[in-house]
Amino acid sequence: MTTTAIRDRLHTYISEADDDRIKNIYDLFEDQMSPEKDWSEDEAFVAELNERVHRWETGEDKGVPIADVKANLERLKHERSARSVR
């Protein structure tokens, strides 16, 4: 099916759909309809990242090894599954 044919079918479907279906379609595609924002162009966000890196490099903030993060996540997952069994 060509893109033009798909477009025509979608237009027909949307023009005939009830309000609930229109809202569902909108929700489905909402994140794709807005233009993507490039995080690297957000000066405040980049400044925050740079500040965090600086605090980590100077030792002001301590990092956590990825192995510790993974171990904690596994422990929490195990605890949660044990609680759900009760």
PyMOL Python script that loads the backbone (N, CA, C, O; Angstrom):
from pymol import cmd

cmd.read_pdbstr("""\
ATOM      1  N   MET A   1       0.851  -1.172   0.000  1.00  0.00           N
ATOM      2  CA  MET A   1       0.000   0.000   0.000  1.00  0.00           C
ATOM      3  C   MET A   1       0.897   1.237   0.000  1.00  0.00           C
ATOM      4  O   MET A   1       1.882   1.293   0.737  1.00  0.00           O
ATOM      5  N   THR A   2       0.566   2.199  -0.804  1.00  0.00           N
ATOM      6  CA  THR A   2       1.387   3.409  -0.907  1.00  0.00           C
ATOM      7  C   THR A   2       1.141   4.322   0.297  1.00  0.00           C
ATOM      8  O   THR A   2       0.136   4.202   0.997  1.00  0.00           O
ATOM      9  N   THR A   3       2.064   5.212   0.509  1.00  0.00           N
ATOM     10  CA  THR A   3       1.915   6.181   1.589  1.00  0.00           C
ATOM     11  C   THR A   3       0.671   7.038   1.389  1.00  0.00           C
ATOM     12  O   THR A   3      -0.021   7.369   2.352  1.00  0.00           O
ATOM     13  N   THR A   4       0.391   7.392   0.153  1.00  0.00           N
ATOM     14  CA  THR A   4      -0.791   8.192  -0.145  1.00  0.00           C
ATOM     15  C   THR A   4      -2.063   7.431   0.221  1.00  0.00           C
ATOM     16  O   THR A   4      -2.989   8.010   0.790  1.00  0.00           O
ATOM     17  N   ALA A   5      -2.114   6.168  -0.091  1.00  0.00           N
ATOM     18  CA  ALA A   5      -3.283   5.349   0.244  1.00  0.00           C
ATOM     19  C   ALA A   5      -3.435   5.217   1.757  1.00  0.00           C
ATOM     20  O   ALA A   5      -4.548   5.286   2.278  1.00  0.00           O
ATOM     21  N   ILE A   6      -2.330   5.030   2.457  1.00  0.00           N
ATOM     22  CA  ILE A   6      -2.370   4.940   3.917  1.00  0.00           C
ATOM     23  C   ILE A   6      -2.882   6.250   4.504  1.00  0.00           C
ATOM     24  O   ILE A   6      -3.723   6.254   5.403  1.00  0.00           O
ATOM     25  N   ARG A   7      -2.367   7.359   3.987  1.00  0.00           N
ATOM     26  CA  ARG A   7      -2.795   8.678   4.455  1.00  0.00           C
ATOM     27  C   ARG A   7      -4.307   8.861   4.261  1.00  0.00           C
ATOM     28  O   ARG A   7      -5.006   9.340   5.153  1.00  0.00           O
ATOM     29  N   ASP A   8      -4.788   8.474   3.090  1.00  0.00           N
ATOM     30  CA  ASP A   8      -6.221   8.590   2.806  1.00  0.00           C
ATOM     31  C   ASP A   8      -7.051   7.751   3.774  1.00  0.00           C
ATOM     32  O   ASP A   8      -8.073   8.210   4.283  1.00  0.00           O
ATOM     33  N   ARG A   9      -6.614   6.537   4.022  1.00  0.00           N
ATOM     34  CA  ARG A   9      -7.354   5.668   4.951  1.00  0.00           C
ATOM     35  C   ARG A   9      -7.338   6.234   6.361  1.00  0.00           C
ATOM     36  O   ARG A   9      -8.350   6.198   7.062  1.00  0.00           O
ATOM     37  N   LEU A  10      -6.188   6.759   6.777  1.00  0.00           N
ATOM     38  CA  LEU A  10      -6.106   7.356   8.117  1.00  0.00           C
ATOM     39  C   LEU A  10      -7.009   8.577   8.230  1.00  0.00           C
ATOM     40  O   LEU A  10      -7.703   8.750   9.232  1.00  0.00           O
ATOM     41  N   HIS A  11      -7.002   9.423   7.204  1.00  0.00           N
ATOM     42  CA  HIS A  11      -7.880  10.599   7.217  1.00  0.00           C
ATOM     43  C   HIS A  11      -9.341  10.177   7.347  1.00  0.00           C
ATOM     44  O   HIS A  11     -10.098  10.760   8.123  1.00  0.00           O
ATOM     45  N   THR A  12      -9.723   9.177   6.594  1.00  0.00           N
ATOM     46  CA  THR A  12     -11.103   8.681   6.641  1.00  0.00           C
ATOM     47  C   THR A  12     -11.421   8.128   8.029  1.00  0.00           C
ATOM     48  O   THR A  12     -12.463   8.433   8.610  1.00  0.00           O
ATOM     49  N   TYR A  13     -10.510   7.316   8.545  1.00  0.00           N
ATOM     50  CA  TYR A  13     -10.733   6.714   9.854  1.00  0.00           C
ATOM     51  C   TYR A  13     -10.882   7.792  10.922  1.00  0.00           C
ATOM     52  O   TYR A  13     -11.803   7.742  11.737  1.00  0.00           O
ATOM     53  N   ILE A  14      -9.974   8.767  10.918  1.00  0.00           N
ATOM     54  CA  ILE A  14     -10.005   9.831  11.925  1.00  0.00           C
ATOM     55  C   ILE A  14     -11.270  10.673  11.794  1.00  0.00           C
ATOM     56  O   ILE A  14     -11.879  11.035  12.801  1.00  0.00           O
ATOM     57  N   SER A  15     -11.665  10.983  10.576  1.00  0.00           N
ATOM     58  CA  SER A  15     -12.860  11.822  10.403  1.00  0.00           C
ATOM     59  C   SER A  15     -14.130  11.099  10.849  1.00  0.00           C
ATOM     60  O   SER A  15     -15.120  11.757  11.171  1.00  0.00           O
ATOM     61  N   GLU A  16     -14.130   9.772  10.877  1.00  0.00           N
ATOM     62  CA  GLU A  16     -15.316   9.011  11.259  1.00  0.00           C
ATOM     63  C   GLU A  16     -15.249   8.450  12.683  1.00  0.00           C
ATOM     64  O   GLU A  16     -16.243   7.928  13.188  1.00  0.00           O
ATOM     65  N   ALA A  17     -14.102   8.552  13.323  1.00  0.00           N
ATOM     66  CA  ALA A  17     -13.914   7.954  14.650  1.00  0.00           C
ATOM     67  C   ALA A  17     -14.640   8.750  15.722  1.00  0.00           C
ATOM     68  O   ALA A  17     -14.830   9.960  15.604  1.00  0.00           O
ATOM     69  N   ASP A  18     -15.045   8.031  16.784  1.00  0.00           N
ATOM     70  CA  ASP A  18     -15.692   8.717  17.906  1.00  0.00           C
ATOM     71  C   ASP A  18     -14.630   9.414  18.767  1.00  0.00           C
ATOM     72  O   ASP A  18     -13.430   9.225  18.566  1.00  0.00           O
ATOM     73  N   ASP A  19     -15.091  10.213  19.717  1.00  0.00           N
ATOM     74  CA  ASP A  19     -14.188  11.032  20.532  1.00  0.00           C
ATOM     75  C   ASP A  19     -13.167  10.197  21.303  1.00  0.00           C
ATOM     76  O   ASP A  19     -11.995  10.565  21.384  1.00  0.00           O
ATOM     77  N   ASP A  20     -13.611   9.078  21.866  1.00  0.00           N
ATOM     78  CA  ASP A  20     -12.685   8.233  22.633  1.00  0.00           C
ATOM     79  C   ASP A  20     -11.555   7.697  21.759  1.00  0.00           C
ATOM     80  O   ASP A  20     -10.397   7.677  22.176  1.00  0.00           O
ATOM     81  N   ARG A  21     -11.891   7.267  20.562  1.00  0.00           N
ATOM     82  CA  ARG A  21     -10.847   6.743  19.665  1.00  0.00           C
ATOM     83  C   ARG A  21      -9.894   7.849  19.233  1.00  0.00           C
ATOM     84  O   ARG A  21      -8.690   7.621  19.124  1.00  0.00           O
ATOM     85  N   ILE A  22     -10.414   9.025  18.991  1.00  0.00           N
ATOM     86  CA  ILE A  22      -9.553  10.156  18.616  1.00  0.00           C
ATOM     87  C   ILE A  22      -8.561  10.449  19.747  1.00  0.00           C
ATOM     88  O   ILE A  22      -7.374  10.660  19.498  1.00  0.00           O
ATOM     89  N   LYS A  23      -9.054  10.462  20.987  1.00  0.00           N
ATOM     90  CA  LYS A  23      -8.165  10.715  22.130  1.00  0.00           C
ATOM     91  C   LYS A  23      -7.111   9.616  22.249  1.00  0.00           C
ATOM     92  O   LYS A  23      -5.947   9.895  22.538  1.00  0.00           O
ATOM     93  N   ASN A  24      -7.520   8.373  22.027  1.00  0.00           N
ATOM     94  CA  ASN A  24      -6.560   7.262  22.097  1.00  0.00           C
ATOM     95  C   ASN A  24      -5.495   7.371  21.011  1.00  0.00           C
ATOM     96  O   ASN A  24      -4.315   7.126  21.264  1.00  0.00           O
ATOM     97  N   ILE A  25      -5.909   7.734  19.816  1.00  0.00           N
ATOM     98  CA  ILE A  25      -4.953   7.907  18.714  1.00  0.00           C
ATOM     99  C   ILE A  25      -3.978   9.028  19.050  1.00  0.00           C
ATOM    100  O   ILE A  25      -2.770   8.903  18.849  1.00  0.00           O
ATOM    101  N   TYR A  26      -4.521  10.117  19.563  1.00  0.00           N
ATOM    102  CA  TYR A  26      -3.672  11.260  19.929  1.00  0.00           C
ATOM    103  C   TYR A  26      -2.653  10.847  20.989  1.00  0.00           C
ATOM    104  O   TYR A  26      -1.467  11.149  20.864  1.00  0.00           O
ATOM    105  N   ASP A  27      -3.115  10.154  22.034  1.00  0.00           N
ATOM    106  CA  ASP A  27      -2.205   9.708  23.094  1.00  0.00           C
ATOM    107  C   ASP A  27      -1.118   8.795  22.552  1.00  0.00           C
ATOM    108  O   ASP A  27       0.031   8.859  22.989  1.00  0.00           O
ATOM    109  N   LEU A  28      -1.479   7.951  21.606  1.00  0.00           N
ATOM    110  CA  LEU A  28      -0.530   7.014  21.020  1.00  0.00           C
ATOM    111  C   LEU A  28       0.619   7.732  20.298  1.00  0.00           C
ATOM    112  O   LEU A  28       1.771   7.304  20.359  1.00  0.00           O
ATOM    113  N   PHE A  29       0.280   8.827  19.619  1.00  0.00           N
ATOM    114  CA  PHE A  29       1.280   9.504  18.789  1.00  0.00           C
ATOM    115  C   PHE A  29       1.769  10.831  19.347  1.00  0.00           C
ATOM    116  O   PHE A  29       2.592  11.492  18.715  1.00  0.00           O
ATOM    117  N   GLU A  30       1.288  11.232  20.503  1.00  0.00           N
ATOM    118  CA  GLU A  30       1.608  12.550  21.045  1.00  0.00           C
ATOM    119  C   GLU A  30       3.109  12.816  21.131  1.00  0.00           C
ATOM    120  O   GLU A  30       3.573  13.880  20.720  1.00  0.00           O
ATOM    121  N   ASP A  31       3.867  11.863  21.659  1.00  0.00           N
ATOM    122  CA  ASP A  31       5.301  12.094  21.824  1.00  0.00           C
ATOM    123  C   ASP A  31       6.032  12.196  20.493  1.00  0.00           C
ATOM    124  O   ASP A  31       7.103  12.798  20.428  1.00  0.00           O
ATOM    125  N   GLN A  32       5.478  11.622  19.432  1.00  0.00           N
ATOM    126  CA  GLN A  32       6.116  11.699  18.123  1.00  0.00           C
ATOM    127  C   GLN A  32       5.712  12.951  17.353  1.00  0.00           C
ATOM    128  O   GLN A  32       6.375  13.329  16.386  1.00  0.00           O
ATOM    129  N   MET A  33       4.628  13.595  17.779  1.00  0.00           N
ATOM    130  CA  MET A  33       4.158  14.774  17.066  1.00  0.00           C
ATOM    131  C   MET A  33       4.922  16.037  17.462  1.00  0.00           C
ATOM    132  O   MET A  33       5.036  16.972  16.669  1.00  0.00           O
ATOM    133  N   SER A  34       5.442  16.061  18.685  1.00  0.00           N
ATOM    134  CA  SER A  34       6.190  17.246  19.098  1.00  0.00           C
ATOM    135  C   SER A  34       7.641  17.081  18.664  1.00  0.00           C
ATOM    136  O   SER A  34       8.183  15.976  18.700  1.00  0.00           O
ATOM    137  N   PRO A  35       8.260  18.164  18.260  1.00  0.00           N
ATOM    138  CA  PRO A  35       9.651  18.059  17.802  1.00  0.00           C
ATOM    139  C   PRO A  35      10.572  17.639  18.940  1.00  0.00           C
ATOM    140  O   PRO A  35      10.409  18.058  20.086  1.00  0.00           O
ATOM    141  N   GLU A  36      11.536  16.808  18.595  1.00  0.00           N
ATOM    142  CA  GLU A  36      12.490  16.363  19.605  1.00  0.00           C
ATOM    143  C   GLU A  36      13.364  17.533  20.028  1.00  0.00           C
ATOM    144  O   GLU A  36      13.769  18.368  19.219  1.00  0.00           O
ATOM    145  N   LYS A  37      13.637  17.562  21.319  1.00  0.00           N
ATOM    146  CA  LYS A  37      14.502  18.608  21.842  1.00  0.00           C
ATOM    147  C   LYS A  37      15.895  18.014  22.030  1.00  0.00           C
ATOM    148  O   LYS A  37      16.049  16.946  22.623  1.00  0.00           O
ATOM    149  N   ASP A  38      16.880  18.697  21.534  1.00  0.00           N
ATOM    150  CA  ASP A  38      18.261  18.249  21.688  1.00  0.00           C
ATOM    151  C   ASP A  38      18.759  18.723  23.050  1.00  0.00           C
ATOM    152  O   ASP A  38      18.933  19.922  23.270  1.00  0.00           O
ATOM    153  N   TRP A  39      18.987  17.778  23.961  1.00  0.00           N
ATOM    154  CA  TRP A  39      19.383  18.134  25.317  1.00  0.00           C
ATOM    155  C   TRP A  39      20.658  18.973  25.348  1.00  0.00           C
ATOM    156  O   TRP A  39      20.852  19.777  26.259  1.00  0.00           O
ATOM    157  N   SER A  40      21.524  18.787  24.357  1.00  0.00           N
ATOM    158  CA  SER A  40      22.796  19.516  24.369  1.00  0.00           C
ATOM    159  C   SER A  40      22.618  21.001  24.076  1.00  0.00           C
ATOM    160  O   SER A  40      23.542  21.788  24.280  1.00  0.00           O
ATOM    161  N   GLU A  41      21.438  21.388  23.599  1.00  0.00           N
ATOM    162  CA  GLU A  41      21.162  22.799  23.342  1.00  0.00           C
ATOM    163  C   GLU A  41      20.489  23.485  24.533  1.00  0.00           C
ATOM    164  O   GLU A  41      20.265  24.695  24.508  1.00  0.00           O
ATOM    165  N   ASP A  42      20.171  22.721  25.563  1.00  0.00           N
ATOM    166  CA  ASP A  42      19.554  23.272  26.766  1.00  0.00           C
ATOM    167  C   ASP A  42      20.674  23.717  27.710  1.00  0.00           C
ATOM    168  O   ASP A  42      21.276  22.897  28.405  1.00  0.00           O
ATOM    169  N   GLU A  43      20.944  25.023  27.725  1.00  0.00           N
ATOM    170  CA  GLU A  43      22.089  25.551  28.478  1.00  0.00           C
ATOM    171  C   GLU A  43      22.005  25.238  29.969  1.00  0.00           C
ATOM    172  O   GLU A  43      23.017  24.902  30.585  1.00  0.00           O
ATOM    173  N   ALA A  44      20.829  25.341  30.551  1.00  0.00           N
ATOM    174  CA  ALA A  44      20.680  25.071  31.985  1.00  0.00           C
ATOM    175  C   ALA A  44      20.966  23.601  32.291  1.00  0.00           C
ATOM    176  O   ALA A  44      21.615  23.285  33.288  1.00  0.00           O
ATOM    177  N   PHE A  45      20.484  22.710  31.436  1.00  0.00           N
ATOM    178  CA  PHE A  45      20.706  21.279  31.635  1.00  0.00           C
ATOM    179  C   PHE A  45      22.189  20.945  31.505  1.00  0.00           C
ATOM    180  O   PHE A  45      22.734  20.213  32.331  1.00  0.00           O
ATOM    181  N   VAL A  46      22.838  21.470  30.481  1.00  0.00           N
ATOM    182  CA  VAL A  46      24.269  21.218  30.274  1.00  0.00           C
ATOM    183  C   VAL A  46      25.081  21.781  31.438  1.00  0.00           C
ATOM    184  O   VAL A  46      26.043  21.152  31.881  1.00  0.00           O
ATOM    185  N   ALA A  47      24.705  22.955  31.934  1.00  0.00           N
ATOM    186  CA  ALA A  47      25.400  23.547  33.084  1.00  0.00           C
ATOM    187  C   ALA A  47      25.266  22.650  34.309  1.00  0.00           C
ATOM    188  O   ALA A  47      26.234  22.455  35.044  1.00  0.00           O
ATOM    189  N   GLU A  48      24.075  22.106  34.534  1.00  0.00           N
ATOM    190  CA  GLU A  48      23.855  21.194  35.655  1.00  0.00           C
ATOM    191  C   GLU A  48      24.712  19.941  35.519  1.00  0.00           C
ATOM    192  O   GLU A  48      25.323  19.501  36.493  1.00  0.00           O
ATOM    193  N   LEU A  49      24.764  19.363  34.322  1.00  0.00           N
ATOM    194  CA  LEU A  49      25.613  18.189  34.105  1.00  0.00           C
ATOM    195  C   LEU A  49      27.079  18.514  34.363  1.00  0.00           C
ATOM    196  O   LEU A  49      27.786  17.748  35.018  1.00  0.00           O
ATOM    197  N   ASN A  50      27.527  19.643  33.849  1.00  0.00           N
ATOM    198  CA  ASN A  50      28.920  20.048  34.055  1.00  0.00           C
ATOM    199  C   ASN A  50      29.234  20.245  35.533  1.00  0.00           C
ATOM    200  O   ASN A  50      30.310  19.871  35.998  1.00  0.00           O
ATOM    201  N   GLU A  51      28.291  20.835  36.273  1.00  0.00           N
ATOM    202  CA  GLU A  51      28.482  21.035  37.712  1.00  0.00           C
ATOM    203  C   GLU A  51      28.560  19.693  38.439  1.00  0.00           C
ATOM    204  O   GLU A  51      29.378  19.521  39.343  1.00  0.00           O
ATOM    205  N   ARG A  52      27.730  18.763  38.054  1.00  0.00           N
ATOM    206  CA  ARG A  52      27.755  17.444  38.695  1.00  0.00           C
ATOM    207  C   ARG A  52      29.073  16.723  38.416  1.00  0.00           C
ATOM    208  O   ARG A  52      29.649  16.106  39.312  1.00  0.00           O
ATOM    209  N   VAL A  53      29.546  16.802  37.181  1.00  0.00           N
ATOM    210  CA  VAL A  53      30.830  16.180  36.833  1.00  0.00           C
ATOM    211  C   VAL A  53      31.950  16.829  37.640  1.00  0.00           C
ATOM    212  O   VAL A  53      32.822  16.136  38.166  1.00  0.00           O
ATOM    213  N   HIS A  54      31.927  18.150  37.739  1.00  0.00           N
ATOM    214  CA  HIS A  54      32.952  18.876  38.501  1.00  0.00           C
ATOM    215  C   HIS A  54      32.954  18.421  39.965  1.00  0.00           C
ATOM    216  O   HIS A  54      34.015  18.163  40.534  1.00  0.00           O
ATOM    217  N   ARG A  55      31.758  18.322  40.577  1.00  0.00           N
ATOM    218  CA  ARG A  55      31.679  17.896  41.984  1.00  0.00           C
ATOM    219  C   ARG A  55      32.194  16.466  42.150  1.00  0.00           C
ATOM    220  O   ARG A  55      32.813  16.144  43.164  1.00  0.00           O
ATOM    221  N   TRP A  56      31.941  15.610  41.161  1.00  0.00           N
ATOM    222  CA  TRP A  56      32.432  14.237  41.228  1.00  0.00           C
ATOM    223  C   TRP A  56      33.949  14.204  41.067  1.00  0.00           C
ATOM    224  O   TRP A  56      34.639  13.492  41.796  1.00  0.00           O
ATOM    225  N   GLU A  57      34.470  14.981  40.105  1.00  0.00           N
ATOM    226  CA  GLU A  57      35.921  14.998  39.854  1.00  0.00           C
ATOM    227  C   GLU A  57      36.707  15.550  41.034  1.00  0.00           C
ATOM    228  O   GLU A  57      37.822  15.100  41.298  1.00  0.00           O
ATOM    229  N   THR A  58      36.143  16.516  41.743  1.00  0.00           N
ATOM    230  CA  THR A  58      36.846  17.115  42.882  1.00  0.00           C
ATOM    231  C   THR A  58      36.652  16.321  44.166  1.00  0.00           C
ATOM    232  O   THR A  58      37.283  16.618  45.181  1.00  0.00           O
ATOM    233  N   GLY A  59      35.782  15.313  44.129  1.00  0.00           N
ATOM    234  CA  GLY A  59      35.545  14.505  45.312  1.00  0.00           C
ATOM    235  C   GLY A  59      34.472  15.068  46.222  1.00  0.00           C
ATOM    236  O   GLY A  59      34.182  14.494  47.272  1.00  0.00           O
ATOM    237  N   GLU A  60      33.878  16.190  45.829  1.00  0.00           N
ATOM    238  CA  GLU A  60      32.803  16.780  46.636  1.00  0.00           C
ATOM    239  C   GLU A  60      31.608  15.832  46.706  1.00  0.00           C
ATOM    240  O   GLU A  60      30.985  15.685  47.757  1.00  0.00           O
ATOM    241  N   ASP A  61      31.296  15.199  45.596  1.00  0.00           N
ATOM    242  CA  ASP A  61      30.257  14.167  45.541  1.00  0.00           C
ATOM    243  C   ASP A  61      30.926  12.834  45.260  1.00  0.00           C
ATOM    244  O   ASP A  61      31.828  12.743  44.427  1.00  0.00           O
ATOM    245  N   LYS A  62      30.485  11.817  45.948  1.00  0.00           N
ATOM    246  CA  LYS A  62      31.044  10.484  45.750  1.00  0.00           C
ATOM    247  C   LYS A  62      30.207   9.721  44.724  1.00  0.00           C
ATOM    248  O   LYS A  62      28.981   9.827  44.706  1.00  0.00           O
ATOM    249  N   GLY A  63      30.863   8.978  43.901  1.00  0.00           N
ATOM    250  CA  GLY A  63      30.169   8.123  42.947  1.00  0.00           C
ATOM    251  C   GLY A  63      29.912   6.756  43.564  1.00  0.00           C
ATOM    252  O   GLY A  63      30.455   6.422  44.617  1.00  0.00           O
ATOM    253  N   VAL A  64      29.087   5.980  42.899  1.00  0.00           N
ATOM    254  CA  VAL A  64      28.790   4.620  43.343  1.00  0.00           C
ATOM    255  C   VAL A  64      29.165   3.685  42.195  1.00  0.00           C
ATOM    256  O   VAL A  64      28.695   3.865  41.072  1.00  0.00           O
ATOM    257  N   PRO A  65      30.007   2.692  42.470  1.00  0.00           N
ATOM    258  CA  PRO A  65      30.389   1.759  41.404  1.00  0.00           C
ATOM    259  C   PRO A  65      29.152   1.056  40.827  1.00  0.00           C
ATOM    260  O   PRO A  65      28.213   0.735  41.556  1.00  0.00           O
ATOM    261  N   ILE A  66      29.163   0.826  39.533  1.00  0.00           N
ATOM    262  CA  ILE A  66      28.025   0.211  38.860  1.00  0.00           C
ATOM    263  C   ILE A  66      27.718  -1.164  39.431  1.00  0.00           C
ATOM    264  O   ILE A  66      26.554  -1.560  39.485  1.00  0.00           O
ATOM    265  N   ALA A  67      28.734  -1.894  39.856  1.00  0.00           N
ATOM    266  CA  ALA A  67      28.508  -3.215  40.458  1.00  0.00           C
ATOM    267  C   ALA A  67      27.662  -3.086  41.725  1.00  0.00           C
ATOM    268  O   ALA A  67      26.795  -3.923  41.975  1.00  0.00           O
ATOM    269  N   ASP A  68      27.906  -2.042  42.526  1.00  0.00           N
ATOM    270  CA  ASP A  68      27.109  -1.816  43.735  1.00  0.00           C
ATOM    271  C   ASP A  68      25.666  -1.458  43.387  1.00  0.00           C
ATOM    272  O   ASP A  68      24.733  -1.920  44.044  1.00  0.00           O
ATOM    273  N   VAL A  69      25.485  -0.637  42.356  1.00  0.00           N
ATOM    274  CA  VAL A  69      24.136  -0.262  41.920  1.00  0.00           C
ATOM    275  C   VAL A  69      23.370  -1.504  41.491  1.00  0.00           C
ATOM    276  O   VAL A  69      22.223  -1.702  41.890  1.00  0.00           O
ATOM    277  N   LYS A  70      24.011  -2.345  40.671  1.00  0.00           N
ATOM    278  CA  LYS A  70      23.359  -3.568  40.197  1.00  0.00           C
ATOM    279  C   LYS A  70      23.029  -4.501  41.354  1.00  0.00           C
ATOM    280  O   LYS A  70      21.951  -5.095  41.383  1.00  0.00           O
ATOM    281  N   ALA A  71      23.939  -4.633  42.297  1.00  0.00           N
ATOM    282  CA  ALA A  71      23.699  -5.508  43.454  1.00  0.00           C
ATOM    283  C   ALA A  71      22.525  -4.988  44.277  1.00  0.00           C
ATOM    284  O   ALA A  71      21.691  -5.773  44.728  1.00  0.00           O
ATOM    285  N   ASN A  72      22.450  -3.681  44.477  1.00  0.00           N
ATOM    286  CA  ASN A  72      21.336  -3.100  45.232  1.00  0.00           C
ATOM    287  C   ASN A  72      20.020  -3.289  44.500  1.00  0.00           C
ATOM    288  O   ASN A  72      19.001  -3.576  45.127  1.00  0.00           O
ATOM    289  N   LEU A  73      20.025  -3.133  43.193  1.00  0.00           N
ATOM    290  CA  LEU A  73      18.806  -3.342  42.419  1.00  0.00           C
ATOM    291  C   LEU A  73      18.336  -4.790  42.517  1.00  0.00           C
ATOM    292  O   LEU A  73      17.142  -5.049  42.673  1.00  0.00           O
ATOM    293  N   GLU A  74      19.266  -5.727  42.426  1.00  0.00           N
ATOM    294  CA  GLU A  74      18.906  -7.140  42.551  1.00  0.00           C
ATOM    295  C   GLU A  74      18.347  -7.437  43.938  1.00  0.00           C
ATOM    296  O   GLU A  74      17.368  -8.170  44.070  1.00  0.00           O
ATOM    297  N   ARG A  75      18.964  -6.871  44.971  1.00  0.00           N
ATOM    298  CA  ARG A  75      18.490  -7.077  46.342  1.00  0.00           C
ATOM    299  C   ARG A  75      17.072  -6.530  46.492  1.00  0.00           C
ATOM    300  O   ARG A  75      16.208  -7.195  47.062  1.00  0.00           O
ATOM    301  N   LEU A  76      16.831  -5.321  45.983  1.00  0.00           N
ATOM    302  CA  LEU A  76      15.498  -4.717  46.069  1.00  0.00           C
ATOM    303  C   LEU A  76      14.467  -5.519  45.282  1.00  0.00           C
ATOM    304  O   LEU A  76      13.332  -5.690  45.726  1.00  0.00           O
ATOM    305  N   LYS A  77      14.870  -6.008  44.112  1.00  0.00           N
ATOM    306  CA  LYS A  77      13.959  -6.817  43.304  1.00  0.00           C
ATOM    307  C   LYS A  77      13.594  -8.102  44.048  1.00  0.00           C
ATOM    308  O   LYS A  77      12.437  -8.523  44.038  1.00  0.00           O
ATOM    309  N   HIS A  78      14.585  -8.722  44.692  1.00  0.00           N
ATOM    310  CA  HIS A  78      14.346  -9.941  45.451  1.00  0.00           C
ATOM    311  C   HIS A  78      13.424  -9.655  46.639  1.00  0.00           C
ATOM    312  O   HIS A  78      12.508 -10.431  46.910  1.00  0.00           O
ATOM    313  N   GLU A  79      13.657  -8.557  47.344  1.00  0.00           N
ATOM    314  CA  GLU A  79      12.814  -8.187  48.480  1.00  0.00           C
ATOM    315  C   GLU A  79      11.373  -7.931  48.036  1.00  0.00           C
ATOM    316  O   GLU A  79      10.426  -8.352  48.701  1.00  0.00           O
ATOM    317  N   ARG A  80      11.217  -7.245  46.922  1.00  0.00           N
ATOM    318  CA  ARG A  80       9.878  -6.942  46.422  1.00  0.00           C
ATOM    319  C   ARG A  80       9.140  -8.217  46.026  1.00  0.00           C
ATOM    320  O   ARG A  80       7.959  -8.375  46.334  1.00  0.00           O
ATOM    321  N   SER A  81       9.831  -9.123  45.347  1.00  0.00           N
ATOM    322  CA  SER A  81       9.164 -10.375  44.945  1.00  0.00           C
ATOM    323  C   SER A  81       8.833 -11.225  46.158  1.00  0.00           C
ATOM    324  O   SER A  81       7.816 -11.920  46.160  1.00  0.00           O
ATOM    325  N   ALA A  82       9.667 -11.188  47.191  1.00  0.00           N
ATOM    326  CA  ALA A  82       9.389 -11.941  48.417  1.00  0.00           C
ATOM    327  C   ALA A  82       8.159 -11.377  49.116  1.00  0.00           C
ATOM    328  O   ALA A  82       7.369 -12.134  49.679  1.00  0.00           O
ATOM    329  N   ARG A  83       7.987 -10.055  49.088  1.00  0.00           N
ATOM    330  CA  ARG A  83       6.812  -9.439  49.725  1.00  0.00           C
ATOM    331  C   ARG A  83       5.537  -9.772  48.961  1.00  0.00           C
ATOM    332  O   ARG A  83       4.480  -9.953  49.566  1.00  0.00           O
ATOM    333  N   SER A  84       5.627  -9.855  47.643  1.00  0.00           N
ATOM    334  CA  SER A  84       4.421 -10.113  46.841  1.00  0.00           C
ATOM    335  C   SER A  84       3.947 -11.553  46.966  1.00  0.00           C
ATOM    336  O   SER A  84       2.788 -11.848  46.672  1.00  0.00           O
ATOM    337  N   VAL A  85       4.825 -12.455  47.397  1.00  0.00           N
ATOM    338  CA  VAL A  85       4.469 -13.857  47.555  1.00  0.00           C
ATOM    339  C   VAL A  85       3.634 -14.041  48.827  1.00  0.00           C
ATOM    340  O   VAL A  85       2.797 -14.941  48.893  1.00  0.00           O
ATOM    341  N   ARG A  86       3.854 -13.210  49.814  1.00  0.00           N
ATOM    342  CA  ARG A  86       3.159 -13.347  51.104  1.00  0.00           C
ATOM    343  C   ARG A  86       1.702 -13.113  50.996  1.00  0.00           C
ATOM    344  O   ARG A  86       0.989 -13.193  51.995  1.00  0.00           O
TER     345      ARG A  86
END
""", "prot")
cmd.dss("prot")
cmd.show_as("cartoon", "prot")
cmd.util.cbc("prot")
cmd.orient("prot")
